[in-house]
Amino acid sequence: MRRLLPALLPFVIAGCATPQTGVLRLNDGIFRASSQQEAEAYCRKDGNPIRFLQQADAPTTPGSGVLFRCD
């Protein structure tokens, strides 16, 4: 176990340094991102157009950020 810990340490540090997109899948193809730019980049990576939604489209998901769908 003592030999394993130093071997795994670089992977743990690299995992913490990996940037997170901050895009969360909520339900039924609805996503939440912290900004419009982040949402657009998320849909663009697969070549899908983006559609921004209103909070009424996902009333059970309180919180800040923008709601969107990649169509």
DSSP file (Angstrom, degrees, kcal/mol; ACC not computed):
  #  RESIDUE AA STRUCTURE BP1 BP2  ACC     N-H-->O    O-->H-N    N-H-->O    O-->H-N    TCO  KAPPA ALPHA  PHI   PSI    X-CA   Y-CA   Z-CA
    1    1 A M     >        0   0    0      0, 0.0     4,-1.7     0, 0.0     0, 0.0   0.000 360.0 360.0 360.0 -38.1    0.0    0.0    0.0
    2    2 A R  T  4  +     0   0    0      1,-0.2     0, 0.0     2,-0.2     0, 0.0   0.832 360.0  46.7 -65.4 -31.4    2.9    2.4    0.8
    3    3 A R  T  > S+     0   0    0      1,-0.2     4,-1.0     2,-0.2    -1,-0.2   0.790 108.4  56.7 -78.2 -28.5    4.3    1.9   -2.7
    4    4 A L  H  > S+     0   0    0      1,-0.2     4,-1.8     2,-0.2    -2,-0.2   0.868  97.0  61.8 -72.3 -37.3    1.0    2.4   -4.3
    5    5 A L  H  X S+     0   0    0     -4,-1.7     4,-1.4     1,-0.2     3,-0.3   0.930 104.5  45.4 -59.8 -50.3    0.2    5.8   -2.9
    6    6 A P  H  4 S+     0   0    0      0, 0.0    -1,-0.2     0, 0.0    -2,-0.2   0.844 112.0  54.2 -63.3 -30.2    3.2    7.6   -4.4
    7    7 A A  H  < S+     0   0    0     -4,-1.0     4,-0.3     1,-0.2    -2,-0.2   0.844 112.6  42.6 -70.9 -32.2    2.5    5.9   -7.8
    8    8 A L  H  X S+     0   0    0     -4,-1.8     4,-1.9    -3,-0.3     3,-0.5   0.660  92.2  85.6 -86.8 -17.8   -1.1    7.2   -7.7
    9    9 A L  H  X S+     0   0    0     -4,-1.4     4,-2.3     1,-0.2     5,-0.2   0.877  85.8  52.7 -56.2 -44.9   -0.4   10.7   -6.5
   10   10 A P  H  > S+     0   0    0      0, 0.0     4,-2.4     0, 0.0    -1,-0.2   0.876 109.6  50.3 -61.1 -34.8    0.4   12.2  -10.0
   11   11 A F  H  > S+     0   0    0     -3,-0.5     4,-2.2    -4,-0.3    -2,-0.2   0.884 109.7  50.1 -69.1 -38.2   -3.0   10.9  -11.3
   12   12 A V  H  X S+     0   0    0     -4,-1.9     4,-1.6     2,-0.2    -1,-0.2   0.923 112.8  46.4 -65.2 -44.0   -4.9   12.4   -8.4
   13   13 A I  H  X S+     0   0    0     -4,-2.3     4,-1.4     1,-0.2    -2,-0.2   0.912 112.7  49.7 -65.4 -42.7   -3.2   15.8   -8.9
   14   14 A A  H  X S+     0   0    0     -4,-2.4     4,-0.8     1,-0.2    -1,-0.2   0.876 108.0  54.3 -65.0 -37.3   -3.8   15.7  -12.7
   15   15 A G  H  < S+     0   0    0     -4,-2.2     3,-0.3     1,-0.2    -1,-0.2   0.859 108.4  48.7 -64.8 -35.5   -7.5   14.8  -12.1
   16   16 A C  H  < S+     0   0    0     -4,-1.6    -1,-0.2     1,-0.2    -2,-0.2   0.796 109.9  52.6 -73.1 -27.8   -7.9   17.9   -9.8
   17   17 A A  H  < S+     0   0    0     -4,-1.4    -1,-0.2    -5,-0.1    -2,-0.2   0.598  82.6 106.5 -84.8 -11.0   -6.2   20.1  -12.4
   18   18 A T  S  < S-     0   0    0     -4,-0.8     2,-0.1    -3,-0.3    -3,-0.0  -0.541  78.0-118.3 -70.0 125.3   -8.5   19.0  -15.3
   19   19 A P        -     0   0    0      0, 0.0     2,-0.4     0, 0.0    -1,-0.1  -0.394  22.9-139.3 -67.0 140.2  -11.0   21.8  -16.0
   20   20 A Q        -     0   0    0      1,-0.1     0, 0.0    -2,-0.1     0, 0.0  -0.790   4.3-142.2 -98.3 141.8  -14.6   20.9  -15.5
   21   21 A T        -     0   0    0     -2,-0.4    13,-0.3     2,-0.1    -1,-0.1   0.817  23.0-140.7 -74.0 -29.0  -17.2   22.1  -18.0
   22   22 A G        +     0   0    0      1,-0.3     2,-0.5    11,-0.1    -1,-0.1   0.569  54.8 137.5  78.6   6.7  -19.8   22.9  -15.4
   23   23 A V        -     0   0    0     10,-0.1     2,-0.4    15,-0.1    -1,-0.3  -0.779  35.6-164.8 -89.9 126.0  -22.5   21.5  -17.7
   24   24 A L  E     -A   32   0A   0      8,-2.7     8,-2.1    -2,-0.5     2,-0.6  -0.922  17.8-135.4-113.4 134.4  -25.0   19.4  -15.8
   25   25 A R  E     +A   31   0A   0     -2,-0.4     6,-0.2     6,-0.2     3,-0.1  -0.788  28.0 175.5 -84.5 121.7  -27.5   17.0  -17.4
   26   26 A L  E     -     0   0A   0      4,-3.1     2,-0.3    -2,-0.6    -1,-0.2   0.929  48.7 -50.3 -93.2 -68.9  -30.8   17.6  -15.7
   27   27 A N  E >  S+A   30   0A   0      3,-0.7     3,-2.3     1,-0.0    -1,-0.3  -0.958 106.4  12.8-167.8 152.2  -33.5   15.5  -17.3
   28   28 A D  T 3  S-     0   0    0     -2,-0.3     3,-0.1     1,-0.3    -1,-0.0   0.810 130.7 -48.0  47.6  42.1  -35.0   14.7  -20.7
   29   29 A G  T 3  S+     0   0    0      1,-0.3    41,-0.5    40,-0.0     2,-0.4   0.597 104.3 133.7  79.8  10.3  -32.2   16.3  -22.7
   30   30 A I  E <   -A   27   0A   0     -3,-2.3    -4,-3.1    39,-0.1    -3,-0.7  -0.814  33.1-172.1 -97.1 133.9  -32.1   19.5  -20.7
   31   31 A F  E     -AB  25  68A   0     37,-3.0    37,-2.3    -2,-0.4     2,-0.4  -0.817  13.9-147.0-120.8 160.7  -28.8   20.8  -19.5
   32   32 A R  E     +AB  24  67A   0     -8,-2.1    -8,-2.7    -2,-0.3     2,-0.3  -0.997  17.5 177.5-128.3 134.9  -27.6   23.7  -17.2
   33   33 A A  E     - B   0  66A   0     33,-2.1    33,-2.7    -2,-0.4   -10,-0.1  -0.906  37.3-122.9-130.4 160.8  -24.4   25.7  -17.7
   34   34 A S  S    S+     0   0    0    -13,-0.3     2,-0.3    -2,-0.3    31,-0.1   0.714  93.7  16.0 -77.6 -19.4  -23.0   28.6  -15.8
   35   35 A S  S  > S-     0   0    0     31,-0.1     4,-1.8     1,-0.1     5,-0.1  -0.971  73.4-115.6-148.3 162.2  -22.9   30.8  -18.9
   36   36 A Q  H  > S+     0   0    0     -2,-0.3     4,-2.7     1,-0.2     5,-0.2   0.880 115.8  55.5 -65.5 -37.5  -24.3   31.1  -22.4
   37   37 A Q  H  > S+     0   0    0      1,-0.2     4,-2.2     2,-0.2    -1,-0.2   0.897 107.3  49.1 -62.8 -40.2  -20.8   30.7  -23.8
   38   38 A E  H  > S+     0   0    0      2,-0.2     4,-1.9     1,-0.2    -1,-0.2   0.894 111.9  49.0 -66.0 -39.8  -20.3   27.5  -22.0
   39   39 A A  H  X S+     0   0    0     -4,-1.8     4,-2.0     2,-0.2     5,-0.2   0.919 111.3  49.4 -65.4 -44.2  -23.6   26.1  -23.2
   40   40 A E  H  X S+     0   0    0     -4,-2.7     4,-2.4     1,-0.2    -2,-0.2   0.901 110.8  49.8 -63.0 -41.0  -22.8   27.1  -26.8
   41   41 A A  H  X S+     0   0    0     -4,-2.2     4,-1.6     1,-0.2    -1,-0.2   0.875 107.8  54.9 -65.0 -36.9  -19.4   25.4  -26.6
   42   42 A Y  H  < S+     0   0    0     -4,-1.9     4,-0.4     1,-0.2    -2,-0.2   0.921 114.4  38.6 -63.5 -44.7  -21.0   22.2  -25.2
   43   43 A C  H ><>S+     0   0    0     -4,-2.0     5,-2.2     1,-0.2     3,-1.1   0.862 111.7  59.0 -73.9 -35.4  -23.5   21.9  -28.1
   44   44 A R  H ><5S+     0   0    0     -4,-2.4     3,-1.3     1,-0.2    -1,-0.2   0.816  91.2  69.0 -64.9 -31.0  -21.0   23.0  -30.7
   45   45 A K  T 3<5S+     0   0    0     -4,-1.6    -1,-0.2     1,-0.3    -2,-0.2   0.792 109.3  36.2 -62.1 -26.0  -18.5   20.2  -29.9
   46   46 A D  T < 5S-     0   0    0     -3,-1.1    -1,-0.3    -4,-0.4    -2,-0.2   0.373 117.0-112.4-103.2   2.1  -21.0   17.7  -31.3
   47   47 A G  T < 5 +     0   0    0     -3,-1.3    -3,-0.2    -4,-0.4    -2,-0.1   0.711  69.7 141.2  77.0  20.5  -22.2   20.1  -34.1
   48   48 A N      < -     0   0    0     -5,-2.2    -1,-0.3    -6,-0.1    -2,-0.1  -0.737  53.2-117.4 -97.7 143.8  -25.7   20.5  -32.7
   49   49 A P        -     0   0    0      0, 0.0    22,-1.9     0, 0.0     2,-0.3  -0.432  31.6-126.2 -72.0 154.7  -27.6   23.8  -32.6
   50   50 A I  E     -C   70   0A   0     20,-0.2     2,-0.4    21,-0.1    20,-0.2  -0.782  18.6-167.1-105.7 146.7  -28.5   25.2  -29.2
   51   51 A R  E     -C   69   0A   0     18,-2.3    18,-2.0    -2,-0.3     2,-0.2  -0.964  15.8-144.0-131.4 116.4  -31.9   26.2  -27.9
   52   52 A F  E     -C   68   0A   0     -2,-0.4    16,-0.3    16,-0.2     2,-0.3  -0.569  19.7-153.7 -78.7 142.7  -32.0   28.2  -24.7
   53   53 A L  E     -C   67   0A   0     14,-2.5    14,-0.5    -2,-0.2     2,-0.2  -0.730  11.0-119.6-115.4 161.8  -34.9   27.4  -22.4
   54   54 A Q    >   -     0   0    0     -2,-0.3     3,-1.7    12,-0.1     4,-0.4  -0.591  33.5-108.1 -92.2 160.9  -36.9   29.3  -19.8
   55   55 A Q  G >  S+     0   0    0      1,-0.3     3,-1.3    -2,-0.2     6,-0.3   0.802 117.6  67.6 -59.5 -28.5  -37.0   28.2  -16.1
   56   56 A A  G 3  S+     0   0    0      1,-0.3    -1,-0.3     2,-0.1     4,-0.1   0.748  89.7  64.0 -64.7 -23.0  -40.7   27.2  -16.8
   57   57 A D  G <  S+     0   0    0     -3,-1.7    -1,-0.3     1,-0.3    -2,-0.2   0.711 118.9  23.7 -73.0 -19.9  -39.4   24.5  -19.1
   58   58 A A  S X  S+     0   0    0     -3,-1.3     3,-1.7    -4,-0.4    -1,-0.3  -0.491  73.2 163.7-141.1  67.1  -37.7   22.8  -16.1
   59   59 A P  T 3  S+     0   0    0      0, 0.0    -3,-0.1     0, 0.0    -2,-0.1   0.693  71.6  60.5 -65.9 -19.0  -39.6   24.0  -13.0
   60   60 A T  T 3  S+     0   0    0      1,-0.2    -4,-0.1    -4,-0.1    -5,-0.0   0.306  89.9  77.2 -91.3  11.0  -38.2   21.3  -10.7
   61   61 A T    <   -     0   0    0     -3,-1.7    -1,-0.2    -6,-0.3    -3,-0.1  -0.681  64.2-176.9-122.5  78.1  -34.6   22.4  -11.2
   62   62 A P        +     0   0    0      0, 0.0     2,-0.2     0, 0.0    -2,-0.0  -0.312  32.4  85.8 -70.3 157.8  -33.9   25.5   -9.1
   63   63 A G  S    S-     0   0    0      2,-0.1     2,-0.2    -2,-0.0    -2,-0.1  -0.738  71.6 -68.6 139.4 174.8  -30.6   27.2   -9.3
   64   64 A S  S    S+     0   0    0     -2,-0.2     2,-0.2     2,-0.0     0, 0.0  -0.516  78.1  60.8 -96.3 166.5  -28.5   29.7  -11.2
   65   65 A G  S    S-     0   0    0     -2,-0.2     2,-0.4   -31,-0.1   -31,-0.2  -0.587  84.7 -58.9 112.5-176.5  -27.2   29.4  -14.7
   66   66 A V  E     -B   33   0A   0    -33,-2.7   -33,-2.1    -2,-0.2     2,-0.4  -0.855  38.8-140.7-108.6 141.6  -28.8   29.0  -18.1
   67   67 A L  E     +BC  32  53A   0    -14,-0.5   -14,-2.5    -2,-0.4     2,-0.3  -0.813  33.9 158.7 -96.9 140.1  -31.0   26.1  -19.2
   68   68 A F  E     -BC  31  52A   0    -37,-2.3   -37,-3.0    -2,-0.4     2,-0.4  -0.967  30.7-144.7-155.2 168.6  -30.5   24.8  -22.7
   69   69 A R  E     - C   0  51A   0    -18,-2.0   -18,-2.3    -2,-0.3     2,-0.8  -0.996  17.2-136.3-138.1 138.2  -31.0   21.8  -25.1
   70   70 A C  E       C   0  50A   0    -41,-0.5   -20,-0.2    -2,-0.4    -2,-0.0  -0.865 360.0 360.0 -94.5 107.6  -28.8   20.6  -27.9
   71   71 A D              0   0    0    -22,-1.9   -21,-0.1    -2,-0.8    -1,-0.1   0.447 360.0 360.0 -91.5 360.0  -31.2   19.9  -30.7
